[in-house]
Amino acid sequence: FVPTKKSNTQSQSCLLSRARTMRHNWRARKKDRPVLQQFSLRLYRAMSKSGSNVFVSPFGTAVALVSALAGSRGDTADQILKALGVSNEDELLHEFDSIGRALGQLSENHVGLANKMYLSTSLELADSFKEAIHRDFYAQVGIVNFQGDPTLAVKEINSWFQRVTAHKMNAIVDVTDINYLTRVLMVSTAYLRCLWLDKFSEIYTTPMPFYTDEGEVMVQTMCSRRICNYCHVERLSCRVLELPCMLDQLELLILLPDVQSDLDFIEDNILAEDVQSFERMYTRNPLDIMLPKFTLDQLVTLLEGALRDMGMQNIFDPSNADLSKMSSDANLCVDSFIHEALFETSEEGLGEASPVPSPIPADIHKFRVDRPFIFVLLHHFNHAVVFVGAVRKP
């Protein structure tokens, strides 16, 4: 899923007009059944145990896992399907295609998702696996000499990684990530530079306090008045703000705990269907929004452990993995799954920024993000979680 580059001749006004038309069409056709939301929530919970900033692409991770599914049988395949929350891979392929096409309309300067399975030259691959991985699973396979030339293998992997991330990230593996036993290495990457439907004006960006568990820090904070979808969720003791972005193909949800609450309470109580139910609770009101600028660049070292916690034990265990649809080689398993994600917010957007009057009228609600929060980036049509994370310290 690497977006194609857009022509520079497209004007912002044309893009904005197209985006607003797309919003109407997406809203009219939205699905009732969430896609991968249970998987996304479980993955987020498993990774948030670290207590630090968290960022992962459940959609990108799922695509990589379905690629691995092409080579799996028996309990190994069943564990992957159960973790994803589906009965077979056909349930996901159509959804993957629609999201992939939507993201493909966006500039590679703003978004990209890609995954690749690197296999050792020592493996004898089944022809049916090679056909399936290219025909059905939107993935790539690379053949490298892990054992004979690990330095060259690392160079090839990082060259691919730089290319698919438009050189926004430089390296995802080093020689310490492989050894003479490595035969299957899965690599996944996701990056997004948020392009708002209506931009924030840089002249109103100012340092504001952000209150972490360790104390107060000053962060650059974007300010804007706009009419947005907004609600208070009493059961979760939080407020939810929806901000359309990325040609209105995606929407960013900010889950801000109430002053007397915290992220732990939301994480402990949120349900997969809650993300979809917010839409029924929204009201559209003028809001004064204060949102910190932040960049998360994270090599997700906890991903393999999180997937194990979600029941995917066999695929990483040479004694139990069944990858016989991939190769007949003995004791074959996924030796490592490396995922790197980059998420960046700035003032950049398509529409003109709204002015921020001073003084602010008393009857205008304020949505000031000045404490740890959760963000969820959804695909409009099927509610698939493309990115999810928590910012505890910008």
NULO-537678 format. One record per residue (C-alpha): x, y, z; residue in three letters. Coordinates in steps of 0.1 Angstrom, whole numbers, padded with zeros to 4 digits, always signed. Layout:
residues N
XYZALA...
This chain:
residues 394
+0000+0000+0000PHE+0023+0027-0012VAL+0004+0058-0025PRO+0010+0070-0060THR+0024+0105-0063LYS-0001+0132-0073LYS+0004+0158-0099SER+0014+0192-0087ASN-0010+0208-0111THR-0040+0199-0088GLN-0050+0231-0070SER-0058+0231-0033GLN-0093+0245-0041SER-0100+0216-0064CYS-0088+0192-0037LEU-0109+0208-0011LEU-0140+0207-0033SER-0134+0171-0040ARG-0129+0163-0003ALA-0162+0179+0007ARG-0180+0159-0020THR-0163+0128-0008MET-0174+0135+0028ARG-0210+0135+0017HIS-0207+0103-0002ASN-0188+0085+0025TRP-0213+0095+0052ARG-0242+0082+0030ALA-0225+0048+0025ARG-0209+0041+0059LYS-0210+0006+0070LYS-0227-0006+0102ASP-0201-0033+0108ARG-0167-0022+0122PRO-0137-0036+0105VAL-0108-0048+0127LEU-0119-0026+0156GLN-0117-0055+0182GLN-0082-0063+0169PHE-0072-0027+0170SER-0084-0022+0206LEU-0067-0054+0218ARG-0034-0045+0200LEU-0035-0010+0215TYR-0041-0023+0250ARG-0013-0049+0247ALA+0011-0022+0236MET+0000+0006+0260SER+0013-0013+0290LYS+0046+0005+0286SER+0031+0037+0301GLY+0049+0058+0274SER+0038+0073+0241ASN+0022+0046+0219VAL+0017+0046+0182PHE+0008+0017+0158VAL-0010+0010+0126SER-0035-0018+0132PRO-0044-0018+0096PHE-0008-0021+0084GLY-0002-0048+0110THR-0033-0067+0099ALA-0022-0066+0062VAL+0012-0080+0072ALA-0005-0108+0092LEU-0028-0117+0064VAL+0003-0120+0042SER+0017-0145+0068ALA-0016-0163+0068LEU-0010-0172+0031ALA+0018-0195+0043GLY+0001-0209+0074SER-0020-0240+0082ARG-0037-0256+0112GLY-0035-0239+0146ASP-0011-0213+0133THR-0036-0201+0108ALA-0064-0203+0133ASP-0046-0182+0158GLN-0040-0155+0132ILE-0077-0155+0122LEU-0089-0154+0158LYS-0066-0125+0167ALA-0079-0106+0136LEU-0114-0114+0146GLY-0125-0131+0113VAL-0133-0166+0102SER-0113-0164+0069ASN-0091-0141+0050GLU-0117-0134+0023ASP-0136-0113+0048GLU-0107-0089+0049LEU-0095-0087+0013LEU-0123-0064+0000HIS-0119-0041+0030GLU-0081-0040+0025PHE-0087-0031-0012ASP-0110-0002-0005SER-0088+0013+0022ILE-0057+0008+0001GLY-0073+0025-0029ARG-0084+0054-0006ALA-0049+0059+0008LEU-0035+0056-0027GLY-0053+0088-0037GLN-0032+0107-0011LEU+0003+0122-0017SER+0032+0100-0007GLU+0044+0132+0012ASN+0016+0126+0036HIS+0008+0089+0040VAL+0022+0055+0033GLY+0018+0020+0044LEU+0039-0009+0032ALA+0050-0044+0044ASN+0074-0070+0031LYS+0083-0105+0041MET+0120-0112+0037TYR+0128-0149+0033LEU+0162-0166+0033SER+0177-0178+0001THR+0180-0212+0018SER+0142-0218+0017LEU+0125-0238-0010GLU+0093-0219-0015LEU+0060-0235-0026ALA+0048-0222-0060ASP+0013-0218-0046SER+0026-0195-0019PHE+0044-0173-0043LYS+0013-0170-0064GLU-0010-0163-0035ALA+0012-0136-0019ILE+0012-0115-0051HIS-0024-0122-0062ARG-0043-0118-0030ASP-0024-0103-0001PHE-0011-0069-0014TYR+0023-0077+0000ALA+0058-0082-0013GLN+0083-0109-0008VAL+0121-0103-0008GLY+0147-0130-0010ILE+0180-0122+0009VAL+0210-0141+0021ASN+0207-0138+0059PHE+0233-0165+0065GLN+0259-0158+0038GLY+0258-0120+0037ASP+0238-0104+0066PRO+0253-0070+0060THR+0240-0069+0024LEU+0207-0083+0036ALA+0203-0054+0060VAL+0213-0029+0033LYS+0187-0043+0009GLU+0159-0042+0036ILE+0168-0006+0046ASN+0169+0005+0010SER+0134-0008+0004TRP+0123+0009+0037PHE+0137+0043+0027GLN+0121+0041-0007ARG+0086+0032+0005VAL+0087+0059+0032THR+0098+0085+0007ALA+0131+0088+0027HIS+0112+0101+0057LYS+0127+0072+0078MET+0162+0059+0072ASN+0166+0024+0087ALA+0144-0003+0102ILE+0169-0031+0108VAL+0205-0035+0117ASP+0228-0066+0118VAL+0218-0073+0154THR+0182-0081+0143ASP+0193-0111+0123ILE+0215-0141+0129ASN+0225-0174+0112TYR+0191-0189+0121LEU+0170-0162+0106THR+0148-0174+0077ARG+0116-0153+0079VAL+0116-0116+0088LEU+0085-0095+0085MET+0088-0057+0081VAL+0059-0033+0082SER+0059+0005+0081THR+0033+0032+0083ALA+0037+0070+0083TYR+0013+0099+0082LEU+0018+0136+0081ARG-0017+0149+0090CYS-0033+0171+0063LEU-0064+0187+0079TRP-0094+0194+0058LEU-0093+0229+0073ASP-0059+0241+0082LYS-0047+0257+0114PHE-0032+0292+0111SER+0005+0293+0121GLU+0000+0328+0135ILE-0021+0314+0163TYR+0003+0286+0173THR+0017+0294+0207THR+0035+0277+0236PRO+0010+0263+0261MET+0014+0241+0292PRO+0008+0203+0288PHE+0004+0185+0321TYR+0021+0150+0322THR+0024+0126+0351ASP+0059+0141+0357GLU+0048+0177+0357GLY+0042+0206+0333GLU+0059+0210+0300VAL+0055+0237+0274MET+0045+0226+0239VAL+0037+0244+0207GLN-0001+0244+0205THR-0023+0250+0174MET-0054+0271+0180CYS-0085+0274+0158SER-0122+0281+0160ARG-0143+0257+0139ARG-0176+0238+0138ILE-0168+0202+0146CYS-0184+0169+0157ASN-0180+0167+0194TYR-0195+0147+0223CYS-0190+0139+0260HIS-0190+0102+0268VAL-0201+0099+0304GLU-0193+0061+0307ARG-0157+0067+0297LEU-0153+0101+0315SER-0139+0117+0284CYS-0147+0141+0256ARG-0144+0132+0219VAL-0135+0155+0191LEU-0136+0145+0154GLU-0113+0164+0129LEU-0116+0154+0092PRO-0083+0151+0074CYS-0065+0135+0044MET-0089+0147+0017LEU-0116+0136+0041ASP-0108+0100+0035GLN-0099+0097+0072LEU-0110+0113+0104GLU-0089+0119+0135LEU-0106+0113+0169LEU-0092+0129+0200ILE-0102+0112+0232LEU-0095+0136+0261LEU-0100+0124+0296PRO-0121+0145+0320ASP-0100+0165+0344VAL-0108+0141+0373GLN-0101+0110+0351SER-0071+0096+0331ASP-0060+0075+0302LEU-0060+0043+0323ASP-0098+0046+0329PHE-0105+0050+0292ILE-0083+0021+0283GLU-0098-0002+0309ASP-0134+0006+0299ASN-0136+0014+0262ILE-0152-0012+0239LEU-0146-0018+0203ALA-0181-0007+0194GLU-0176+0026+0212ASP-0156+0041+0184VAL-0186+0036+0161GLN-0212+0048+0186SER-0195+0082+0190PHE-0210+0091+0157GLU-0245+0088+0171ARG-0236+0110+0200MET-0220+0139+0181TYR-0234+0174+0181THR-0220+0200+0157ARG-0210+0230+0176ASN-0185+0259+0173PRO-0154+0250+0193LEU-0122+0268+0202ASP-0097+0240+0197ILE-0062+0240+0213MET-0043+0210+0200LEU-0005+0204+0206PRO+0017+0197+0177LYS+0035+0164+0181PHE+0056+0139+0162THR+0057+0102+0171LEU+0085+0082+0154ASP+0084+0048+0170GLN+0101+0015+0162LEU+0075-0008+0177VAL+0096-0033+0196THR+0066-0045+0216LEU+0046-0057+0186LEU+0057-0093+0187GLU+0050-0095+0224GLY+0016-0079+0220ALA+0006-0103+0193LEU+0017-0132+0215ARG-0005-0118+0243ASP-0034-0118+0218MET-0030-0155+0213GLY-0006-0157+0183MET+0019-0179+0199GLN+0026-0205+0173ASN+0038-0184+0144ILE+0068-0172+0164PHE+0077-0206+0178ASP+0098-0230+0157PRO+0085-0260+0176SER+0048-0252+0169ASN+0046-0230+0138ALA+0030-0246+0108ASP+0042-0226+0077LEU+0040-0256+0054SER+0020-0236+0028LYS+0051-0215+0025MET+0078-0241+0025SER+0084-0277+0036SER+0115-0267+0055ASP+0115-0280+0091ALA+0109-0258+0122ASN+0101-0228+0101LEU+0086-0198+0119CYS+0085-0160+0118VAL+0118-0151+0134ASP+0109-0114+0139SER+0082-0089+0131PHE+0094-0053+0130ILE+0070-0024+0127HIS+0080+0013+0125GLU+0054+0041+0125ALA+0057+0078+0121LEU+0028+0103+0129PHE+0032+0140+0126GLU+0008+0169+0131THR+0012+0205+0119SER-0010+0234+0108GLU-0011+0222+0072GLU-0045+0217+0056GLY-0066+0224+0025LEU-0092+0249+0036GLY-0086+0284+0049GLU-0079+0286+0087ALA-0106+0302+0108SER-0096+0333+0129PRO-0094+0331+0166VAL-0111+0362+0181PRO-0099+0378+0213SER-0114+0378+0238PRO-0131+0344+0233ILE-0169+0346+0239PRO-0180+0329+0271ALA-0206+0308+0253ASP-0181+0290+0230ILE-0170+0256+0243HIS-0132+0251+0246LYS-0115+0218+0237PHE-0081+0223+0252ARG-0058+0192+0248VAL-0034+0200+0277ASP-0031+0165+0292ARG-0024+0129+0280PRO-0049+0118+0253PHE-0057+0090+0229ILE-0060+0095+0192PHE-0076+0072+0166VAL-0074+0077+0129LEU-0104+0060+0111LEU-0112+0053+0075HIS-0146+0070+0068HIS-0164+0042+0050PHE-0158+0011+0071ASN-0145+0025+0103HIS-0112+0006+0100ALA-0086+0019+0125VAL-0057+0029+0103VAL-0036+0044+0132PHE-0041+0045+0170VAL-0019+0059+0197GLY-0016+0077+0230ALA+0003+0109+0236VAL+0015+0111+0272ARG+0043+0136+0266LYS+0043+0155+0233PRO
